[in-house]
Structure formats: structure tokens, C-alpha cells
Amino acid sequence: MNIAKPRTIEYPKGQNYLALAPGFTRTGGLSWKMKNGLNGSLRYRHMNDRPANENRSVIAKGYTVTDLSFNYTRKQYEIASSIENLFNVKWNETQFNTESQIEE
């Protein structure tokens, strides 16, 4: 688990957020291993909503994504399978708040 309060000291309070800097993240999971060679894990990663600009008028949406893996391990080989984003959550790992203007 990571907790932060990312701010810049160059701007006044309320205008000093660091765009896209996470304030709270966490990862975790469970792993198992059986004597018959079956093993696997259930893991997640989470990031809270965070400001997408310096005054927090635009918010980058947070997410929680869960992955599942199964393995069958023998001395000479291993067979593995995984399901990423097990619960089919809509999420954006990267988000930007940009404006552009084309002049003619």
C-alpha cells in the first residue's frame, strides 16, 4: 500500500496538484501451491481517482484490476494459463488531460 500527498510548492494551495500523480495505490493477492503440481495466484492492483490537472478540475478515474493464474508444474515442464482482468473492469492505465488547437 502506498499513500502520498503529491503537491508542488511553486503554486498556491488548490492550484498545486501534480497532474496524474497517485495519492493511493495498493497491490496484493493470494498464491497457492499443492503437492500434486497444481498452483496459482489471484492478484489485484488498485489506484484511486487522481487529479488530471493542477487545479483538480479534471479527474483521472481510478481502477482495480484482478488477475488469475493457474499452473501445473512437473520436474521437466510447466503448463500455465492466466486470465487478466478477471472481472472485465473498464480501466485506463494511462490517462492524459491535453488540449490542442490547430491554427490555419
C-alpha angles and dihedrals in degrees: 000000000000126000122185140161102212111195137146121233092211096078135049122268111282091028096059105081117129106236113247094354108143119236096190131021134158140176131191147139151158129263129192136190126189128197092241091066099262115128140149149144144238111210137173139191124199137189124180124227110282138188114273093197140027097267097042093239089129120047127204107218119243125226147196117209124186126202128193127199134184126191137182110203128194130168094262101032149009130215115203137185130179139186113206119201091015095189095043093241117182107235144151117218090190124037130173135191104208134151125199134187125195114208120204 
